[in-house]
């Protein structure tokens, strides 16, 4: 499961932009615990990509959606 977040430019985003996304990554990791595991993240090409290995992708998506609404 990959979440691609568009950055403000086509490279690495503006100064500090990607650092602001790390709390979201942490929230998602906690939200999907038990059905998905954080693999890594990659920054470049205008995107911040967060990768998860999901045993149940549908449930992981539901849990991630609920987790991000509560923040």
C-alpha positions in Angstrom: 0.0 0.0 0.0 1.5 3.4 -1.0 0.3 6.8 0.0 1.6 9.5 -2.4 1.4 13.1 -1.1 2.0 15.8 -3.7 4.6 18.4 -2.5 4.5 22.0 -3.4 7.1 21.6 -6.2 8.3 18.9 -8.6 11.4 18.0 -6.5 11.6 17.8 -2.7 9.1 20.4 -1.6 9.8 23.7 0.0 12.0 24.0 3.1 10.5 22.1 6.0 7.6 20.8 4.1 8.6 17.1 4.3 9.4 17.4 8.0 5.8 18.4 8.6 4.6 15.1 7.1 6.5 12.9 9.5 3.8 13.2 12.2 1.3 12.0 9.6 3.5 9.0 8.9 3.6 8.3 12.6 -0.1 8.6 13.0 -0.7 6.2 10.0 1.7 3.7 11.4 -0.2 3.5 14.7 -3.6 3.5 12.9 -2.9 0.5 10.8 -1.0 -1.6 13.4 -2.1 -5.2 13.2 -3.0 -5.1 9.5 -0.1 -3.2 7.9 3.5 -2.4 8.7 5.4 0.7 7.7 8.1 -0.2 5.2 9.7 3.1 4.4 9.1 6.5 2.9 10.7 8.2 -0.1 10.9 11.9 -1.0 11.4 13.1 -4.5 9.9 13.9 -7.9 7.4 16.2 -6.2 6.0 13.5 -3.8 6.3 12.2 -0.3 5.6 8.5 -0.7 4.8 6.3 2.4 4.9 2.6 1.9 3.2 -0.1 4.0 3.1 -3.9 3.7 -0.5 -4.7 4.3 -1.9 -8.2 5.1 -5.4 -6.7 4.7 -5.3 -3.6 2.5 -9.0 -2.8 2.7 -9.0 -2.8 6.5 -5.7 -0.9 6.5 -7.3 1.8 4.4 -10.3 2.0 6.7 -8.1 2.2 9.8 -5.8 4.8 8.3 -8.8 7.0 7.3 -10.2 6.8 10.8 -6.8 7.5 12.4 -6.2 10.6 10.3 -9.6 12.0 11.1 -9.0 11.9 14.8 -5.8 14.0 14.6 
